[in-house]
Amino acid sequence: MERIKNYGKLLLGVATIGGAVLTQSFTQKAVKTTQFAGEIYVNGSSSGSYQKLTSPGEYDPNNCQETSDQNCAWRRTSTPGTVPDNFDASTASSLHAAGLIEPMNDDKGVYIP
């Protein structure tokens, strides 16, 4: 009888540890943020200050005003890596060189929604 009680405690301990491990792995996955190819970053100033649009569907190429020599908009590629929600023209050049973003089109200027 004593042997059965010891196995019961052992099984309870193993189940508790297993539950903790499973909970931790689900929590880590839920916290992880993702970026998707196709996210769009638009230029909000003549010097090249880019902000991510809330939804790629909001982008309208007719909103590009030709008042700057900076790209009007960039699109996120599927290349793994991190792109900040806001960045300047210098950072845009680095992100483009790394293959993380690409020009939406040949339009230059400031995006005015």
C-alpha positions as CSV (number, residue, x, y, z in Angstrom):
1,M,0.0,0.0,0.0
2,E,2.9,2.4,0.8
3,R,4.3,1.7,-2.6
4,I,1.1,2.8,-4.3
5,K,1.0,6.1,-2.3
6,N,4.6,6.9,-3.4
7,Y,3.8,6.3,-7.1
8,G,0.7,8.5,-6.8
9,K,2.8,11.4,-5.4
10,L,5.4,10.8,-8.1
11,L,2.8,10.9,-10.9
12,L,1.2,14.0,-9.4
13,G,4.7,15.7,-9.4
14,V,5.3,14.7,-13.0
15,A,1.9,16.0,-14.1
16,T,2.5,19.3,-12.3
17,I,5.9,19.8,-13.9
18,G,4.5,18.8,-17.4
19,G,1.6,21.3,-17.0
20,A,4.0,24.1,-16.1
21,V,6.2,23.4,-19.1
22,L,3.2,23.3,-21.5
23,T,1.9,26.6,-20.0
24,Q,5.2,28.3,-20.4
25,S,5.5,27.3,-24.1
26,F,2.0,28.6,-24.9
27,T,2.8,31.8,-23.1
28,Q,6.0,32.4,-25.1
29,K,4.2,31.9,-28.4
30,A,1.4,34.3,-27.4
31,V,3.9,37.1,-26.5
32,K,5.9,36.8,-29.7
33,T,5.0,39.6,-32.2
34,T,5.0,39.0,-35.9
35,Q,5.5,41.2,-38.9
36,F,3.9,40.4,-42.2
37,A,5.1,40.9,-45.8
38,G,3.0,43.7,-47.3
39,E,2.9,46.1,-44.4
40,I,3.2,49.7,-45.8
41,Y,5.3,52.6,-44.4
42,V,4.5,56.1,-45.8
43,N,6.6,59.2,-45.8
44,G,5.1,62.0,-43.6
45,S,7.8,64.7,-44.2
46,S,10.0,66.2,-46.9
47,S,13.1,64.7,-45.0
48,G,11.8,61.2,-45.1
49,S,10.0,60.3,-41.9
50,Y,8.1,57.0,-42.3
51,Q,5.2,55.6,-40.3
52,K,3.5,52.2,-40.7
53,L,-0.1,52.4,-41.9
54,T,-2.6,50.7,-39.7
55,S,-3.8,48.6,-42.6
56,P,-2.2,48.1,-46.0
57,G,-5.6,48.6,-47.6
58,E,-5.5,52.2,-46.5
59,Y,-2.7,53.0,-49.0
60,D,-3.8,55.2,-51.9
61,P,-1.0,56.1,-54.4
62,N,-3.0,59.2,-55.3
63,N,-2.1,60.6,-51.9
64,C,1.6,61.0,-52.8
65,Q,2.4,64.7,-53.2
66,E,5.5,65.3,-55.2
67,T,7.1,67.7,-52.6
68,S,10.1,65.6,-51.7
69,D,12.8,63.5,-53.3
70,Q,12.2,60.7,-50.8
71,N,10.2,57.5,-51.6
72,C,6.6,58.1,-50.9
73,A,6.1,54.6,-49.5
74,W,7.9,51.3,-48.7
75,R,6.4,47.8,-48.5
76,R,7.6,45.1,-46.1
77,T,9.1,42.1,-47.8
78,S,9.0,38.5,-46.6
79,T,12.7,38.6,-45.6
80,P,13.1,37.6,-41.9
81,G,14.1,40.6,-39.7
82,T,12.6,43.5,-37.8
83,V,11.3,46.7,-39.2
84,P,10.3,49.5,-36.7
85,D,6.9,51.1,-37.0
86,N,8.6,54.5,-37.5
87,F,12.0,55.2,-39.2
88,D,13.8,58.0,-41.0
89,A,15.3,58.1,-44.6
90,S,18.7,56.8,-43.4
91,T,17.2,53.8,-41.7
92,A,15.0,53.2,-44.8
93,S,18.2,52.9,-46.9
94,S,19.6,50.4,-44.4
95,L,16.4,48.4,-44.3
96,H,16.2,48.4,-48.1
97,A,19.9,47.3,-48.4
98,A,19.1,44.4,-46.0
99,G,16.1,43.4,-48.2
100,L,13.5,44.1,-45.5
101,I,11.6,46.7,-47.4
102,E,11.1,47.7,-51.0
103,P,9.7,50.8,-52.7
104,M,5.9,50.6,-53.3
105,N,6.5,52.2,-56.7
106,D,8.6,54.9,-58.3
107,D,6.6,57.7,-56.6
108,K,8.6,60.3,-54.7
109,G,7.1,62.7,-52.2
110,V,5.1,63.1,-49.0
111,Y,2.1,60.9,-48.3
112,I,-0.9,63.0,-47.3
113,P,-4.0,60.9,-46.4
